[in-house]
Amino acid sequence: MLGIHEIWLFILSGVLLNITPGPDSVYVIGRSMQMGWRGGAAAAFGISCGCFVHVAAAAIGLSALLMASSTAFSILKLVGAAYLVVTGLQMLWSRPVLAAALDEPVRSSLRRIFLQGVFTNALNPKVALFFLAFLPQFVAADSPHKPLAFLALGLIFIFTGTLWCLVLAAFAAKAAHRLRESEGAIAWVNRGLGCLFIYLGIRVAMMETR
């Protein structure tokens, strides 16, 4: 269907890639420790939406253009790196929001967490190149429906990744139930996430331009 082959191998590979510890997992766990399952879920859905941007781009050929154009790659790389570093600095300086805070601040924080997840992935050219390299391996070269095939595979990958992140969020929130009552502990979690964002920003900025 749509020229997709070895779909079970794709699903297995995607699951293994998703459960491999990485920045996304750390971000979801950290937010779950800060604000409970809702914070982790907001982070997970934000990450998934950011990944969908790259899946859609791969489906319509923008990712191929990105890889072919060193100028476009450099611009996206620098924008993404700047966003990550600025976000990390803001997290280092900000005061933690406890799960017991008032509803409106919590809702506002959940929106910020969601948007951070979106932009962290959407502005990362490494994610774009990953999808461009991974998805075509499971689509027949003569398929007349390559865009739909890329989109279908990407949605499957995002679906399994989102499920895994939600599981991580649930376990982290449960394990950190008592930790969330301590503002000092949450402050250290916030600092850890801020350092992670700054590290990712520097790493993205140092990526070689193709």
N, C-alpha and C positions, 0 to 999 in steps of 0.2 A: 504494500500500500504506500503510495506517494514515493516509491523508490527506496523506502527505508529497508535496510537489511540488518540481520543479527540484532533485533530489537532487545532481546533478553541480555545479550552481552553489553549492549549500551546501558540498560537499566542497572545491571550489576556494576559496571564500571562507574556509572554516575553515583550510585549509592556509596561505593568505596571512596570515591573522591569527596563526597559530601561529608562523610563521617571522619575523614582525615582532619585532625586538629589544625586550625588555621586562624587567621585574624577574625573571620566572621564568627566562628565558634566562641572565641574569646570575648568578642563584643556582645554577643547574645548572653553569655554567662554573666558578664559584668553587669549588664543592664538588669538582668533577672535578680542579681544580688542586691542591686540598688532599689528597684521598684517592684519586685515580685514578678509573677508570671506575666502580668500585663506589660511590664517594661520589656521583658524578653521577647514577648510576642510582637510588640511594636518594632523591635529591632529586627526580628526575623522577617516580618512582612516588608519592612523597608529594604532589607538586603535583597529579597526576592524581586521587588519592583525594580531595583537597580539592575539586577541581572536580566530582567525582561527587556530593558532598554537595549542591552547588548544582543540579546537573542533576536529582537525585532530588527536591529541594525544589520546583523548577519544575514537575516532573511532577505533584506532588500539591497544588500550589497555594500552598505556603508562601512562595515568593518573591513572589507577588502580594500576599499578606498583608503581607509585609515592606515592599513598596513603598507600600502603602496606609496603613500604620501608622507615623506619625512616631516614636512612642515605641519600637516594636520596632526600627526602623531606628537610632535614636540609641543604644539599648542595645548592639546588635551592633557598631555603629561604634566605640563607646568601648572595648568589650571587645577587639575586634580591634586597635585602635590601641595599647592598653596592652600586649597580647601582643607586638606587633611591636617596640615600643620596648624592653621588658624583654629580649626575645631579642637585639636589637641590642646592648644594653649588655653582656649576658653574653658575646657574641661578641667585643666589644672587650676585655673583661677576661680572657677565657679563654686558656689556652696552646694552641697549635696541636697537632693530632694528626697525626703523620706516617704515611705509608702503611707505613713499616717498623716501626710499633709492634707490640706484642703483640696476638694475636688477640682477646682479650676486650675490651680498650679499643677496638679497631677496630669490633667488632660493636656495642658500646655506642654508639659515635659514629655508626655507620650508622643505628641506631634513632633517635637524636636528630635526625639530618638528615632522615630520613623523616617523623618527627612534625612537625618544623618546616615542612616542605613542606605537610603536611596542614593544619595549623592556620593557616598564613599565608593559604591560599586559603579554607578553610572559614569563617574569621572575618572575611573581607573582604566587606562588603556590595556593593562595586562589582562583584565577580565575580557575585554573585547577580543584580544588575540587568542585567549584560551578557547572561547567559543568558536572562533573562526578555524582554529586548528582541530578541535575535538569533534564538532558536529559533522563535518564533511566525511569523516571516516565511516559513517554509517548511512550514507546516502549514495545510491548508485550514480555513477558519472553520467549516465544517459537518462536520468530521471527528468521528465518534463515538468515536474512539480517541485523543484529544489527549494524555492522559498517556503512553500507549505511544509515540506519535509523538515527544513531547519527549524521552523516555528514549532512543529509538533515535538521534535526532539528536545528543543529548548524548554518547552513547557513541562515535559516529563522530568527533565533534570531539575527545573525549579521546584516542581511539586515535591519530589523526593527530598530536595534540600530543605524546603520549608518545613516538612514533617520532622526532619531530623533536628532542625533548629528549635522547633516547638517542644520536642522531647527534652532537649538540653535546657530550655527555659524552665520547663516544669520541674526537672530534677534540681537545677540550680536554685530556683525559688524556694523549693521545699527545704533544701539543705541550708539555705541562708536565712531561714525565717527569723532566727534570733539575731543574726548578724545585722539584719536590716533595722533593728531597733537602736543600733548604736550609730550615732552621727559620725563619730570619729572613724569607725570602721568603713562607713560608706564613703567618707572623704578619701580614704586610701584607695578604695576601689575606683573612685573618680580619677584620682591621680594616675592610677595604673592604666585606665582607659585612655587618659590624655597622653601618656607616654607612648601607648600603642599607636595612637593616631599620628603623633609626631614622627615616630619611627617609620610608619607606613608612608607618610608624606615624603620623608627623605629618601626612602627606598624607591618610590615611584619617580622622584626627581632624578635619581641616578640611573634609571633605566636607559639603555642605549637606544638612540633613535635609529629606526630602520631606514 
